[in-house]
Amino acid sequence: MRSRMIAERPWIAAILVACCGCGPEPKAEQAGGVAAAPPVVYVTPPTQAGPPPFREFWEEHYFQNSKIGHTHGAYFHDVVDGEPVVRIEQTGQMVLSRGGQRIEQAMHDISWETPAGEVRRFRNSMTVAGAAQTTTGTVQGEHALLTLETSGKATTSKIDWPRGTLGEFGVTDWMLRNRPQPGAAASFQTFLPFFNQIVGVTLSAKQKEPVVLGAETRQLLRVDTQAVLPGGMKLDSTAWVDDQGVVWKSVYPALQQTTLRATREQALKPGDAAAAVDLGLATKVPTVPPLVKPYETTFVRYRVRLADGDAAAVFPSGESQTVARRDDGTAEITVRAVRPDSPRTPDVPNAPPTDDDRRANNWIQSDDARVVQLASEAAGTETDPWSVAVKLEQSLRPKWQTKPLGTSFATAADAARELSGDCTEYAVLLAAMLRSRGIPARTAVGLIYVESEQAFLYHMWTEAYLADRWIPLDAAWGQGGTSAGYLKVAQTNLAGVEPLSAMLSVAQVMGRLKVEVLEQR
């Protein structure tokens, strides 16, 4: 039987927290982290009833050398449809900081697999700052039937599951079964939980090197790993493995995260709240020279450099943002404040809305009664689409009860009830309200310039299809459209069973961007 480690979940949480949470009015004084918060006492939920596990493991997770959480894994003998399988249960907790406020995450995953690693069924649950998402899956030949559940919605879809695809911990599973030696290499496919996608993985074993593990230094084999996601995005990591194929340390350089194997006592030891790093500020992108009146500017031309990457391939072109590749590997991005009467931008993609930009889904519940009520109260009998859109955009901020940066990603229905959250709640709720009034809408993920930081922070906003073009709106500011102080990385209508896949686009730029202002007016 196999032993595994959970290395994927920490960076998944960090991506969501970093890109989903620029508050409407970020303050420089928030940089102090969570020093005022008490240490977190970690609790591991009990496993399912039945015989005791035959194998267990524990691990700790760190961000910029500050402990942010732990994971516990347990293995059981089980039976699925008369077939003996291994049931692997993993639970864990993580605490991150953004804007001086704590963001707590809990996870509970179950996977039923054959001893050879063939997945039969799985169930992945994650709750981030009170927002829950659960995916259940059944593998049927070369397909898997997935059901995604969020607040008030359940969506079932069939995805391709090529034969030989490993489960969500396929990387460490491969190492345990193959016990790689220097020079070994492999390629295979594995399932990426939460984002619900199949990704390609390549492994390349290097040489043994000394690795410090607490008070001990061990000679471990370095294995470089690259995951290639649909669309070509690449995520790099490094693992250090012993002669038995057990991973003792994993590092995700771009996200500055580390996972270490630990004892139960080490794993459950609370993190140091005073030493916690603010994830939002740690991932900000300093900009020179600073923008002048960033929330009013209507035209900015930027030079953007992506370390070890092609910036022009990351940032999309459209009506409000055009991207030009330069020979030195940089991209020049021109951002315009777009309104329905603005001159059209020539020779840019302008895809018309799809059905998924119009109808309700798990995150954008435009058919929710409270969402419909808020839209009706804001727009009344107004029929002009642009006037409706502006009324909806400007209606939310005066009603917002609280603006906690500790919220990560609630659905539109949750946001409509609570009237609380940060930029993600504003974005999905405005999209839902627009759709409820017959206006196609989607969300955009990227960066917004924050004057108090003189830098870009990761942000989410809304786009509405009006006057035959996609026009950005931001309910967190309520200015009747956006300025040129935005850089878009991706857009998504949050449909289907993999609605958060656009968030992965943020992973390829976090910690690697440099932005220079070339021209502003």
Helices and strands as residue ranges (DSSP letters): H 8-19, G 28-32, E 55-63, E 66-80, E 83-98, E 101-113, E 119-128, E 131-140, E 143-150, E 153-160, H 170-178, E 185-192, E 197-213, E 216-228, E 234-241, E 247-252, G 253-255, E 257-262, H 264-268, G 273-275, H 279-282, E 285-288, E 299-306, H 311-314, E 321-325, E 331-336, G 355-357, H 369-379, H 385-395, G 397-399, H 412-418, H 423-436, E 441-450, E 455-466, E 469-473, E 486-492, G 499-503, H 504-507, E 513-520
